[in-house]
């Protein structure tokens, strides 16, 4: 009987896991389950479509349907996974037509990614707060710009926040970025380097407020302004870029242990504490190569490498993930900023 491999998630980590599994086992039945309408696209490119560096959101699709067909991978879009039973080795799903089904697996790869994080800010239930996590999020922001938005407030000055700010400036909007910490790119750059990037962005017209926490979303049903440390800031468009949190609910409900970072604990084979269950990408915890401490990096490059390792192992091979260096790079107008290893603060 052919080996049954189920992968929950069908973007960077999930598709790489499926591809690696197929290379190691030509006869395995490999199924990818995703709640999204579109699979196999690059999340990292979303701000660059909004900024018209990349012409169309469809251009972000790295693995089109033909790829899955060529590798004989079963892709089930708009399918919700409701439960994992590690004792019975089953996954319960709800298909896009509403039908329920239980699938059996021999190996399971959890690539559930991460969800946009919203702090407990007053008024967060109001309409009009956007995030940029998936393809449809990008399309909604793009539509708001086309509908006439003239100004935007971006909450958070990490990679996504800054890249989105640059994109909206390129589209002609007035942009304000609000960051709670005293510098931009706090997880990526030392303070002196961050100041150089901030100064450059401000010369391009982005208004950046550091050391200011968003306290409240103002407006009736729809947000019209934020209150940040007593300062009222209005805009047409509000984008939450506070960061992401590992999507671990399925794992927790199934009794699969989390690690110190609150992501799914894995070993060097990307296997969890439950036999034949692997976790990869933004939902998984690995080891930092420098500190040798647990880390959840949530970077596309890490997701790809972890996916290849887990996919090979899910197909009864033996592969090891060496650990995380957390290398990342971005381009903000003419400035390129990158990191590998640790900041001074982290060290």
N, C-alpha and C positions, 0 to 999 in steps of 0.2 A: 504493500500500500504506500502511495506517495506521501511524503512528509507534508504536514499541514502547518504553514507558517502564517500567522495573522499579525499584521502591523496596524496599530492604531495611530493614525496620522499620516498625511501624504504630502508633506513638503520636504524640506532639505533632508532632515534626518530619516524620515520614513521612507522616502523614495530611494535614498542611498542604501538603506538597509535592505529594501526589496531587491535592488539591483545586485548587491553583493551576494545575497542569498541565492539569486538565480544563477550567478556565475559558479557558485559552489555546488548547486543541486539543480540539474536541468529538468528534473521530473517533479519537483516539489510543487504543491498547490499553494501559491502565495497570494494572499488577499490583503489589500489596503483599505482601511475604513476611514473616511473623513466626513465631518459635518459640513465642510465647505463645498460650494458649488464647483470651485476650481482647485485642481491639485497641481503639484509640481511647479510652483512659481517662486520667484525670489522676493521675499519680504523686504530685503535690504534695498531694493530698487524703488520702492513705493514713493519716497519723497522726490526721486529724480523724474518720475512721470509727472507728478504734480508740477514740478519746475520746468517741464518740457525738455529736459535733457534727453529723456527717453520718450519717444513719440506717443506710445499707447500702453495702457495697462496690460493688454494682451501680449505685448513684447516681453513681459516679465515671465511668461510661461517657459520654463526651461525644459520641462518634460511634457510634451503634448500628448493627447490620447493615443497617437500612433506609437509612441514609445512604449506605453504599457501593453499595447497589443503585440508589438514586436517581441517583447520579453515574456509574453503570455502571463502577465500579471493581472489579477482580478482587482479592478478599481471600483469601489462603491462610494460614490459621492453622496452628499446630503444624507448620510447615514449616521445616526447617533448611537454610540456605545453606551449602554445604560449600566452594565455590570460586568465584572470579571470574576469568575469562579476558578481559583487556582487549584483547588482540590479536584474538581471535575475536568479542569482544563477546557473551560468554555467561556465564550464571550456572548453576552446578550445584546442585541441591537434592535433599533427601530429604523426601518428603511424609509426612504423618502415618500413612499405611498402610505406610510403609517403601519405597515405590517411588522409584526414582531418576529424575531427569529433567534435561535441559539446556534452559534457556530463552535465547532470543536477545533482545538489547536494542539499541535505537538510542541511548537515554540511560539512564544508571544513577544512582540517588540512594542513597547509603549513609547510613542513619539508624540505625546499630546501637547507638547509645546508649552507656551506660557500665555497668560491673559493680561491685558492691560490693567494696571493697578490704579485705583482711585482711592486716595486717602479719605478718611471720614470728615469731609468738609461740609459745612452747612449748605444746603441747597443743591447737593450733588444729584438729587433726583430730578431736577429740572431738565427740560428738553434743551437741545442746542449745544451740548458738550460732545465734541468729536474725539475719537482716538484714532491712531494710525497703526493698526496691527495686521489687518488683512486686506485683500484686494478690494472688497466691498467698502471698507473704511476709506481707502484711497479714492474710490469712485465718488463717495459721498462728499468728501472734502473738495474734490475737483468740481463737482456739481454746484456746491455752494459758491465757489469762486466764479463759475460761469453765470450763476444767478445774480451776481452783482456785489458780493462781499468786497468791502474796501479796506477792512482792517481786521487784524487777527491778534489774539493773545494766545501764546503758547506757554503752557505751564510745565516747566522742566527743561533743563539745559544739558541733557545728555545728547547722544548721537542723533537720535530720532528728532528730538526737539530742535536742535540746531539745523539739521538737514532740512526739516520741514520749514523752518524760518527762512532759510535761504531760498527754498522753492517758492514760497509765497511772495517774498520780495521780488523775485524774478517775474512773478505774475502781476506785479504792480500794487500789491497790498502794503499797507502800513503794518509793521510787525513789532510786537512787544513780547519779549521772552522774560518770564518770571521764574527765578530759581531760588529755592529755600536756602541752599548752602552758599557759602561765601565766594564760590567760583563756579565757572562753567566746566563741563566735562569732568566732574569731580572723581569719577571712577577711572579716568583715562589719563589725565595730565597732572603734572605738578602745578602748583599755583602760579609760578612765574611764566610757565608756558601757556597756561590757560588765559592769563592776562593778555598775552600777545595775540591769541586768537580772538578774544573778546574785543580788543581794540580794533582789530581788522574788521570784524563784523559790524561794529558801530560806525566805522567809516563808510560802510555800505548802506547805512540807514536803519539797521536793526537796533531797537531800543532794548537794552538788556538790564534787568534789575536783579542783582544777586543779593542774598541775605534777606529775602522777603518771602514769607510764607503766605500762601493763599488761605484766607480765613473763611470766605463765604462766596457763594455764587448768588448774584443779585438778579432780580427780575421777577415777573409773575410766574407764568407757566414756562416761559423760555428765558434762558440766561441772556442778560443784556450787559452785564459787567461783573467784574470780580472785585473783592475787597482784599487787598494784600497789605498787611501791617498798617492798616488804617487808611491806605490809599485806594481810591476808587478808580478802576481802569475799565473803560468801556471798549467794546469792539463789536464787529459783526459776526466774527467767527472765533470760537473758543476750542482749543485743542489740548487735550490732556496727554502730556508726555512725561508723566510721573515715573514711568518705568513699568516693568512687568513682574509678574509672580508666576512661578512654576505651576502648571496645571496638574495637580496631583490627586484630585478628588477620586478618580477611578481607582488609583493605586491604594489610597488610604482606605477606601471602602472595601477593597479586596484584601486588606491586611498586609499589604506590601510596605515594608518599612521605609520611612524617610530618613535622611541624614541630617547632619548638623545645619546645613543651609536651608532646610525644609524642602529640598528637592529629593527625588527618589534616589536612595542610596544604591550605588553600584560598585562592582569590583573592576579590575583592569580588563576583564572580558566584556564589560558593560552589562553584566548579569546582576540582577537584584538579589536580595537575600532569599528569594523564592526560585527554586530550580526551574529552568527553561523559560524564565520571564526576564526580559532585558528592558532597559530604559535608555533612551538616547535624546540628545538635543536639549532644548530649553527646560525640559522637565527633569533632567537627570543631573546628579551630582557625581563629579569625578575628583581627581587629585591634582592640585596645583604642582607643577614640576619643580618650582623653586622652593615653596614653603613646605611642600609635602602635606598640606592641609586640605580638607575637603573644599571644593569650589563648584559653583554653578555659574558657568561663564555666559551662557545665553548669547552666543555668537554663531552666525551661520557657518563659518569655517569649522568650528568645533562640532557642530551638529553633523556636518558631512562626514568628518573623520569617525565620529562615534557611530554613525549609522553604518558605515562600511564594516566596522569591527563587529557590531552586534548582528548584522545581517549574515556575515560569514559564520559566526558562532551559532546562530539560530539554525543554520543549515548543517550543523554537526561538524563544523570546521574548528580551527583553533586560531584565534587572532587576539592581539592585545592592543589596548589603547594606551599610549605612553604617558598621557597626562596633559594638563592645560598650561599653555603659556599666556593665553588671553591676548593674542595679537589682534589689533584692529586698526583700521585706517579710514579716514574720511576726507572728502574734498569740500571745502567751504569757500565758495568763490575761487580766488586764486591760491588760497592757502590749503596745503595738505597737512593733516595732523594724524599722527599714528602713535601706537604704543605696543610694546611687547614686554612682558615681565611685570614688574611691580613699580608703582609710584613710590616716592619717598615716604609718604604717609603709610602706605600699605606695608612697606618694608620695616 
